[in-house]
Amino acid sequence: MTPIEIGLISVIAIVFLIYSGVYIPIALGMVSVVSIWLMRGDFTLSLNLLKIAVGDSAMEYSFATIPLFTFMGLIVAKAGLGRDIYEVMTMRFRKVKGGIGMATIGANAIFAAVTGSSIASASVFTKVSVPQMMAQDYNKRFAVGVVAGSSVLGMIIPPSAMLIIYSFVSEQSVGDMFLAGVIPGILLAIAYVGAIWFMGRYTPGFVGGRVVADTEWMSGREVASKTLPTLGLITIVLGGIYTGWMTAVEAGATGALVALIIALIRRSMSLRGFWDALLETGHITAAILFLITAASIYSRMLGLAGLPNQLQDLLAGNSASFWTIMLLYVLMMLFLGTLLDTASIILIVVPLFLPLMEAMNMSLIWFGIITVVGAEIGLLTPPLGISCFVIKSTINNDRISLKDVFMGALPFAFVMLIVLFILIQYPILSLALV
């Protein structure tokens, strides 16, 4: 077999193994090593390339952003900042039709800026938002759909684990990727709020709920005590990166320290909780390092097979336009999103399309935002919508089925798709702050 044929078979084999339940890094690494061995007939070369991939991943300075931002996000979640922000937002939106849904979007957007995890957002707001919406007679599908839709903001608004993984695969600056995610994340949050207003006005049956006439307003001091810690942390982390005072690694370290101080001041962090956060940080960091290492050897295998260049020649030979290429890319991500998680999609498709984007003189930072937003739609679509599964497993209500969660998330997946095409048409939205 030719290297091209081996490369094509390897990509299909990786998707099949992952869908069969094989751990993603093992599928990527094992198939890549065997493919290089078959292409070059030298098993020692495969092992040497694997050793180089491990060294390059573990010794990369910017890799330190992963444990630091992960630790910061875990401390913030344990400190209860997400609940505080939600309570303040709910107070402001309670009298609006669908207002609690809008409050959930706003609170999730702010929470995303200090956690970077869709799973954490889905878990936290399932517990604090869904019961309150159900108590006020909101449609159960709308209630869980709002949480599912807004949870994906955690992977777009920085600091985001998926933006970090993309930055390693594409060799882009983590700090630049964080800055590029700010406007698209805010745009998606605004689009969600607009969609809720539209649904409340034109499909009130889907939204449900009742307007609360009497609302107990918080005092200014109470609002400040609930919001200033989170806003201060966001300002320190993103402000430090944006002004150039801190690198992404330094911002992660500072953010982790400030989050720990906030948790201690609020007396929401026990020694046991601190130890659990450290252990979970270690587990997540090790898993992501394994992913990045496997992606590195996979990229080398694709390069040896010549698949990216072959794809570029194929599209150029057919005189494919920019929009044809982007539609093909989006359709591929949407298809894979029904089978694979976001990290898998990024690791599989990005190495194939990066050379093509470079040949078209397109910004790889903009391409990263397109990739993450496109892949995140898969979190809301069956059969493997991870955020939907997290919500179903977290919620304590037998009346809400997994089908209800997916159906509730469907309108928000459609809004994401619209925002994705806006970001493709107007790259400046992703690059304005970089």
C-alpha positions, 0 to 999 in steps of 0.5 A: 500500500502507498503512504496515502492509502495507509494514511486514509485507512489510519484516519478511518481506523482511529474514528472507528476505534474511538467510536468503539470505546477505545480511549482517545489517546490510545487510539490516536497513538497506537494507530499512528505508530503502526501506520508509520511502521508500515509506511517506513518499514522501521519500527525503531523510527516509530518509537523514536518519533513517539519519544520525540512527541512525548518530549515536545509535549511535556517540555513545552512551557505553555503546557503549564497553563493547563494545570494552572487554569484547571486548578483555578476553575476547580477552586472557583467551582468549590467556592460557590461563585457560580451560584452567587453570580446566578442569584444576582442575575436572576434578581435582575431578570426575574420579571422578564418573560424567560428571564430566568433563562436569560439570567442562566445564560449571563451567569454561565458566561461569567462563570465560563470566564473563570472555569473554562469547562463546559462540564463544570458549567453544566453540572453547577447550573443544572443544580441551581437553575433547573429546579428554580425554573421548574418551580416557576412552571417553565417548560422542562425542555426549555429549562434543561435546554438553556443549561445545555446551550449555555454550558458550551460557553465554557469551551469558547470564553477563555480560559478554555481547555479546548482553546489550549488543546488547539493551540498545541496542535496548531502551534499558536499562542495560548494567550492569543487564542484566549483573546480571540475567544472573548468576542465570539463567546460574548456574541454567542451569549447575546445570541442566546439571550436574543433567542430566548426573547424570540421564543418567549414572544413567538413560542411562549408554550415552549418557554412556559414560566410565569412572571414574578410580581414581587421580587426581593431586591438585594442590597448594593453591599450584597450584590457587590459581595457576590459579584466583585470576587468573580469580576476581579478574578476575570479582570486579573486573568484576562486583563493581565493577558490583554495588557501584556503584563502577564503571559498566559502561564503567569496569568494562570498562576496568578488566577489560581492564587487569587481564586484560592485566596477568595475561597479561603476568605469566604471559608468555602475551602476545607483542607479536604476540598483543597486536596481533592482539587489538587488530585482532580487537577493532576488527573485532568492534566495527565489526561490532556498531556496524554491527548496532546502527545497522541495528537503530536505523533498523529500529526507526524504520521499525517505528514509522512503520509502526505494526506494534508498536501493531498487534500490541498491538491484535491481541493485546488484541482477542483477550484474549490472556493473558500465557502466550499472548503468551509462548508465541507469543514463544518459538515465534517465537524457536525458529522463527527460531533454526533459520534465523538467529543470535542477534543477528538474532533480537534485532534483528528480534523485540525492536522488535516486542514491546517496546511490548507488554511496556511496555503489560503493565507487564513489566520490560524487563530481565527481557524481555531475559533471556528473549529472550537465553535463548530466542534462544540455543537456536538456537545448538544446533538445526539447520540453523544452530546456530552453536556446533555448526558451530564445534565441528565446524570446530575438532575434529580427529576425522573420526569425529565428524560434524556430525550427532553434534554436533547430536544431542549438543547436543539434550538440552542445548537441551531443558534450556535450554527448561525453564530458559526457562519457569522464568525466565518464571514467576519474573521475580524470578530475573532481577531479584533483583540489579538 
